[in-house]
Amino acid sequence: MRLVLQRVSEASVTVGEVTVGSIRMGLVILAGMAKSDSESDIDYLANKVLALRIFPDSSGKMNRNIVDAGGSLLVVSQFTLYGDCRKGRRPSFDEAAAPERAQALYNCFVEKLRLGPVPVETGVFQAMMEVHLVNQGPVTILMDTADRNRK
């Protein structure tokens, strides 16, 4: 599972002309699911997202997590995070989970986050979406379960 987290002061996602999710301060999470992902990967990253200290404290240091900061999450599926551009001119998406499996993993990830104490909004799986955000900082963090066991 691969995530791109962006700390935002506001964000929304629209499908066509309809806003399907929006938040004020918090994190936009672009989530890509791999063929090899399991529920333990989902648990690992959901816990990591909720505990990650990337929000400023009163001194301006990144010492608070999303819960402490009182923020929200906007989770958007994005299979293109598994685009492999090492060969040729067109990305290969061989490592991305097939749509049915990816949707099940994505839904499980969203549900795990919703068990936490922060509001969670989403995009629409497999829809053509427009994501509007104001990246605060800017702060952008990459997380990948493939890095889980690296030292």
C-alpha positions in Angstrom: 0.0 0.0 0.0 1.3 3.4 -0.9 0.1 6.7 0.5 0.8 10.4 -0.2 -0.2 12.5 2.7 -0.6 16.3 2.3 -1.2 18.6 5.2 -3.9 21.0 4.2 -5.8 24.0 5.5 -8.7 22.9 3.3 -9.5 20.4 0.6 -12.3 19.0 -1.5 -13.0 16.4 -4.1 -15.5 16.7 -6.9 -17.0 14.2 -9.3 -18.5 16.1 -12.3 -20.1 19.2 -10.7 -20.8 17.5 -7.3 -18.6 17.9 -4.2 -18.4 14.4 -2.7 -16.0 15.2 0.1 -14.5 18.2 1.8 -12.5 19.1 4.9 -11.0 22.1 6.5 -7.7 21.6 8.3 -6.3 18.0 8.1 -4.7 15.6 5.7 -5.5 14.6 2.1 -4.5 11.0 1.7 -3.9 9.7 -1.8 -4.1 5.9 -1.4 -2.8 3.3 -3.9 -3.3 -0.4 -3.3 -0.9 -3.1 -4.4 -1.6 -6.7 -5.4 0.4 -7.9 -2.4 -1.5 -5.8 0.2 -3.1 -7.5 3.2 -5.2 -6.4 6.2 -2.0 -6.1 8.3 -0.7 -3.5 5.8 -4.0 -1.6 6.2 -3.8 -1.7 10.0 -0.2 -0.6 9.9 -0.8 2.5 7.8 -4.1 3.4 9.4 -2.4 3.5 12.8 0.6 5.3 11.4 -1.6 8.0 9.8 -3.5 8.7 13.0 -0.3 8.9 15.1 2.0 10.7 12.7 3.2 14.0 14.2 3.3 16.4 11.4 1.1 19.2 12.8 2.7 22.2 14.5 2.6 22.7 18.3 2.5 26.2 19.9 6.2 26.6 19.1 5.8 25.7 15.4 7.5 22.3 15.7 5.8 19.3 14.1 4.8 17.6 17.4 1.1 17.0 17.1 -0.8 14.3 15.2 -4.1 14.6 13.4 -6.1 13.8 16.6 -4.2 16.4 18.7 -4.6 19.0 16.0 -8.3 18.4 15.7 -8.1 17.8 12.0 -10.0 15.7 9.4 -9.0 13.2 6.7 -9.9 13.2 3.0 -9.0 9.8 1.5 -8.9 9.5 -2.3 -8.1 6.3 -4.2 -5.2 6.6 -6.7 -4.0 3.5 -8.5 -1.5 5.6 -10.4 0.7 5.7 -7.3 1.9 2.3 -8.5 2.9 3.6 -11.9 6.3 2.2 -12.8 8.1 4.5 -15.2 11.5 2.7 -15.4 10.9 1.3 -18.8 9.5 2.9 -21.9 7.3 6.0 -22.1 4.1 4.7 -20.6 3.8 3.7 -16.9 3.2 0.1 -16.1 0.6 -0.6 -13.4 1.5 -4.3 -13.0 1.9 -3.9 -9.2 -1.4 -2.2 -8.6 -4.2 -4.3 -7.3 -7.0 -5.2 -9.7 -10.0 -2.8 -9.4 -12.3 -5.2 -7.4 -9.5 -6.1 -4.9 -8.3 -2.5 -4.7 -11.8 -1.3 -3.9 -12.1 -3.9 -1.1 -8.7 -2.8 0.3 -9.5 0.9 0.0 -12.9 0.4 1.8 -11.2 -1.5 4.5 -8.6 1.3 4.9 -11.3 3.9 5.1 -13.3 1.9 7.7 -10.2 1.4 9.9 -9.6 5.2 9.8 -13.3 5.8 10.6 -12.8 3.8 13.8 -10.5 6.5 15.0 -11.5 9.8 16.6 -11.3 12.1 13.5 -13.8 12.8 10.7 -13.1 11.0 7.5 -14.3 12.0 4.0 -13.7 10.2 0.7 -13.7 10.5 -3.0 -15.5 8.0 -5.2 -13.6 4.9 -6.1 -12.7 4.6 -9.8 -14.4 7.9 -10.6 -12.7 10.7 -12.5 -12.2 13.2 -9.7 -10.9 16.7 -9.2 -9.0 17.2 -5.9 -8.7 20.8 -4.8 -6.4 21.5 -1.9 -4.3 24.1 -0.1 -1.1 22.3 1.0 -0.1 23.9 4.3 3.6 24.2 4.9 3.9 22.7 2.3 4.1 19.3 4.1 3.9 16.2 1.9 4.8 12.7 3.3 5.2 9.4 1.4 4.4 6.2 3.1 4.7 2.7 1.7 4.3 -0.7 3.3 7.3 -1.9 1.2 9.4 0.3 3.5 8.0 -1.3 6.6 10.9 -3.6 7.4 13.7 -1.3 6.2 16.0 0.1 8.8 
